Each structure stands twice: as C-alpha cells, then as structure tokens.
Amino acid sequence: MADAAANRDFPRAYTKAGSLHSERLWALRVSYVSLAIASLIFLAPPFYMLITSLKTNTEMADQTLSPWLVRDPTLEHYAAILGNPIFLTFFRNSIVVTLLVVAITMVISVLAAFALSRMRFWGSQALATGVFLTYLVPDTLLFIPLYQIVGGLGLLNSIWGLVLVYPTLTVPFCTWIMIGYFASIPKELDEAALIDGATWPQMLIKIFIPVALPGIIAATIFAFTVSWAAFVYPTAFITRPDQMPLTIGIVSQLVRGDTFAWGQIMSGALIAALPPVIVYVFLMDYYIAGLTAGATKG
Amino acid sequence: MAQVSLRRIVKEYEGQVQAVKGIDLDIEDEEFVVLVGPSGCGKSTTLRMIAGLEEITSGEIAIGGEVVNDIPPRDRDIAMVFQNYALYPHMSVYDNISFGLKLRKFSREEIKRRVDNAARILGIGELLERKPKALSGGQRQRVAMGRAIVRDPKVFLFDEPLSNLDAKLRVQMRTEIKQVHQTVRTTTVYVTHDQVEAMTLADRVVVMNHGIIEQVGPPNELYRNPATIFVAGFIGSPAMNMIPATLTQAAGALSVQLGDGLSVPVPEERTARYAPHANKDLLFGIRPEHLTEATRIDKQNLAPLTVKLDVIEPMGMETLVHFHINGTSVCGRVDPAAGAVAGTMMPLAAHMEHMHLIDKTSGKVL
C-alpha cells in the first residue's frame, strides 16, 4: 500500500508544472531585455536632440564635455525658434497641408474600400490589387514625373501642390487597410441593413464607418504621419520659405552655408515631432478597442 | 400579411452550378413553412432569393401578389433573422431593433411603442440599453427577432436561426419562435437542416434535396406518407429502416421476403396497390417504432419477426434495439420492460399497416 503511494508519479507532475512556470519566466525575461534594447535604440536620437536643444552654443562647441549630459540647461533656443515668424509659418503650412491631406485621404479611401470590398463589380479584385501595387512605387521615383504635373498645373512653390500630391502616398495604403477592415465585417450585417431598408450610402455611414472605426483611426494615423513627415516632395516642389512645411523648413532655413544653428534645429525638430505624439496618445485607445465584438456569434 | 409564391425558380452560379433547379411553391397567408434539407440542397439560396439578397436566374417570385424579382430587399417588406444574428455591434438593443423604423421615418412615439411591444413579446424589456456584446446567445437571438417583429413586415424569413445555440437553448427558442408566430401571425419561411425543428415548427414542411423539392406537406403527413426514399430517410429520428426485399405472391396474398429466411405478409388492403411490383427488387421501409416487442397487445397486421439483438440503447421512456437483417442494420423500439438483452434472440413484431415499399430505381415510395 505504502509502496504503491510512493510509486505514484505526483513528483513528476509537480516538476512539469514547475518547468512550465520557469519557461514562462524565461520568456518574460527575454521579452523585457529585447524591449529594453529596442527602446534604447529608438529613444536615443530624440534624447540626444532634447539634450542638445537645452545646451548653450558654447557648451555645444566644447568638445571636452559629454554630448549626453547638459550642464547649464537653457530654453533660449526654444524662445528663439518660437519667436521666429518663419518657423510659425512652417508650422501653419504643415498643419494646413496635413489636415487637408488626411481629410481627402479618408474620404477617398473609405469610399474606395467600401466599393472594392462590398460592391462586387467587374474588375473589383484587380482594382484592389492595383491600389496596393501603387503604394509599392517609392516617392523617390515618382517625384520627377510628378514635378512635371505639379509644374504644369502651376502649383510649384505652393502648399496646394503638396495637398495634391501627398494623397498619392496615403490613399493606396489607407484604402488597402480599410479594405481589410471592411472585409472583416460579417456579410450578414450589410444584408440585415439592406433588409432593414438602408441604402448603400446609409449602410456605409450608419454601419460600416462606426463598426470599422478602429481601422479608420489606424488609417488616419498613417495618413497624418506620412503627410506630417513627408520630405522628398516638399524638397522637390518648394523653394519659397513661406510655403515650406516644417520638415524642409527647419533644415533649409536654419542652415546658412556652413553654419548649422544646432540648438534651433534640435528644438524645432522636437516641437515638430510633438503633434504626431499627441495624435497617437489620443487615438491609441480607440485604435486598440475592438469594436466588432458581439456583432455575430463569437 | 401576404402569400408568397415561387414559380419555376432557378438559381445558377457563374452559369454552371445550379443551386436551385426550378422549384414551385405556394405559401399561404399566416402560414409557417419550413424549408429543410441537407447542406447544399438549395434551401438557404431559396430563402435569400425571396429576401432579394440573391438574384433569380429565372422564374418569378411574388409576395402578396406582387412580383418582386426586380424589387430591392428594402422595398419587399420582409424581415430576416440570420444564423449569426447580424446585430449592429455599435448600437444598443433599442437602436438595433428600431434601426429599420428610423430609416423608414417612423415617428419617435410610434418607434417607441413598437419597440416596447416587441420587447414585451420577447421578454427583453430590461436589455434595451445594452450593447450586443453584453448579451448571451439566446438574448442576441431574441433581439434579432425583435428587429424583425417591429417592422410588422409581410413575411418573416429565418435562416437557420437556432444553429448557433446550445441544445437546451435551441429547444427553448424553438418554442418561443412558435409562440411569437402564434401571436403575430406573420407569414413565415424558415430554413433549417434539423428535421426535428422542421417537424415541430412547421404548418407545412418543404423537403429539399439537390436543388429540387422532394415533398411538401404537413409534418405528420410527411412522416407517415413520405413520397420518396429521400424524405423517408430524412424525416424521423432514428431514421426509417430500409431493408432490401422482394415481393412474392402466393395464393392471392403478397409477402415481403427480407432474406435470412424472414418474410412478412403485406396487409390485405394494400395487395392491389403493391401487386404490380411483385418480384422486383424493392426496399422494405419501416420506422423503428413499428418494430416493437411481440408481446404488445395490438390490433391486427402484426407480423412476427425473431431476431438476434446486437446492441441495446435504453432511452428511458423506450429502449432502442439494433439488429441485422440480411446484412442491413435495423433499429426497433421496445418497451423498457420488454427485457431486451444484447446477444440474445428476441421475438419482435412488425406493424405492417405502417410499412412502405420503395422502388430502388425511381426512389419513389410505392
């Protein structure tokens, strides 16, 4: 009797549970280390910018000091750049262009994705693939022909030229994201809406847009980021300072010949990076919230 | 309230696969009709054509006397309940139910009155503020029905509405659907692959197979007098036994030869009907409940049949006995007190007034 109890394999069962626990622990450790390294790599440049933007010009020039530490923090560069009317013009240009591009992109891509994913028509599959392929052509290839087009329209040296060409970057990708989102909405939902008496536009506005909100927000964030950070097109199409967005304004106007106004460049770049951060913080919650739960069984 | 009529309805996909092969069906006002059949028999396609969600390749569908072939779903005045409920996930239950009324520009008071009425019928009054994700499967199904009821449409269409529910809830919701129909009396077309659902709910059952209608009739009529081998095998659980047999005639009386030396006499009143089929290869059809213990005191037409039992399945109210006749597995239903024991011989009785003979080649019940 006692032998039988001793021979039962309880201990092995415990070891098994223990090993599962330690495996999990190891996985966690590896994840934390990887994440820490990734954070370091990604946060080092902005940190360097922040430190530099807080240094006086003398401290920056002093080669004996560590570039990662600041001795006498100063906000003089921030004061200088915010007091510079041309910087505020860049800022305004970036905001106007980005808002318009996001609006245009979302209207076009939501309508296009709805049509491509839900209204079966001849060639809709080929069109959907085509839309995505367009996105694969890099803007460094496109800016030369686009220069001709924008020039032909008389929109060189104007933010309106940018409003016209940025959607060529944003619409394909956003449409593609939205096609994926709309495709994940159960077919029965539109059929129920059709039977309930909805027209196609009503179905889009009252059912698809609210249900696909996480996707729409993801696409909006993408369009915002692309438009805000665009560099190649404004470099090619804009030479007049009063029409420049932040990205090229900072580097072109704060570098005079060989003289780099590092303090202002760094503080300007940091201020320029702020809006995307704010947008991310506000929209992330919506982005993550899964709204489709409960639509159908599941 | 309206009749629905289908005239030579055909549905072809991509010009090759015929899902529905020219069916005719008339559904009366206030009738509850169930389309039943195995997967791919065309029942759902038929329902979706009535709804206007699928185009008709040829034929004519009329709702309330009006041909609706070219009328979009929203103008057909129908309501549909889907298998996966298809509730709008971002709307509350109230908004889900009232969505169709709002689109049709009903007044706020009328919408409230109708939603409250539907909620009362379905017992979901306290759920109106919730979102679908906060509801259980049964509650979601009720909301989906509420969405159909408030519209007060000419026809209700149900597409396998209970398939996603667990067994217990399915039985409960089945009763509720029947109650709702008895309350609102709206013409209903209901699709299911579950023959029990079909039998319990329907005024008339339409059995479909391979895109055609095998038989239409009240549940008991289909059960008692199936027209084809498919209906005979599909309706009823456990299924009807079908034993290869030949019909022989001796001294003016017919008897069915089952092989293994077993034979059962054909009732006198059927002799004329079956006589032309003597000596043909047929199937002898008999339901398990008509193969009972021999000791049962019953009326005439009991044919004795002694068999060796293979398996016994006690069900409580009855016991299922399984045995073989000439290599075919056969099931009978005996009284739990009849003393059936696996592996032993048991005298059974075939209730011959309930027998069927099926022509193997045509598949028709004779």
Chai-1 contact restraints between the chains, C-beta under 6 A:
chainA,res_idxA,chainB,res_idxB,connection_type,confidence,min_distance_angstrom,max_distance_angstrom,comment,restraint_id
A,E188,B,F82,contact,1.0,0.0,6.0,A-B,restraint_1
A,E188,B,N84,contact,1.0,0.0,6.0,A-B,restraint_2
A,E188,B,A86,contact,1.0,0.0,6.0,A-B,restraint_3
A,L189,B,A86,contact,1.0,0.0,6.0,A-B,restraint_4
A,E191,B,L53,contact,1.0,0.0,6.0,A-B,restraint_5
A,A192,B,A86,contact,1.0,0.0,6.0,A-B,restraint_6
A,L194,B,P73,contact,1.0,0.0,6.0,A-B,restraint_7
A,I195,B,P73,contact,1.0,0.0,6.0,A-B,restraint_8
A,I195,B,M80,contact,1.0,0.0,6.0,A-B,restraint_9
A,D196,B,F99,contact,1.0,0.0,6.0,A-B,restraint_10
A,D196,B,G100,contact,1.0,0.0,6.0,A-B,restraint_11
A,G197,B,R74,contact,1.0,0.0,6.0,A-B,restraint_12
A,G197,B,G100,contact,1.0,0.0,6.0,A-B,restraint_13
A,G197,B,L103,contact,1.0,0.0,6.0,A-B,restraint_14
A,G197,B,R104,contact,1.0,0.0,6.0,A-B,restraint_15
A,A198,B,L103,contact,1.0,0.0,6.0,A-B,restraint_16
A,I207,B,Y88,contact,1.0,0.0,6.0,A-B,restraint_17
A,P210,B,H90,contact,1.0,0.0,6.0,A-B,restraint_18
A,V211,B,P89,contact,1.0,0.0,6.0,A-B,restraint_19
A,V211,B,H90,contact,1.0,0.0,6.0,A-B,restraint_20
A,T292,B,P89,contact,1.0,0.0,6.0,A-B,restraint_21
A,A293,B,K133,contact,1.0,0.0,6.0,A-B,restraint_22
A,G294,B,P89,contact,1.0,0.0,6.0,A-B,restraint_23
A,G294,B,P132,contact,1.0,0.0,6.0,A-B,restraint_24
A,G294,B,K133,contact,1.0,0.0,6.0,A-B,restraint_25
A,A295,B,P89,contact,1.0,0.0,6.0,A-B,restraint_26
A,T296,B,N84,contact,1.0,0.0,6.0,A-B,restraint_27
A,T296,B,Y85,contact,1.0,0.0,6.0,A-B,restraint_28
A,K297,B,N84,contact,1.0,0.0,6.0,A-B,restraint_29
A,K297,B,N164,contact,1.0,0.0,6.0,A-B,restraint_30
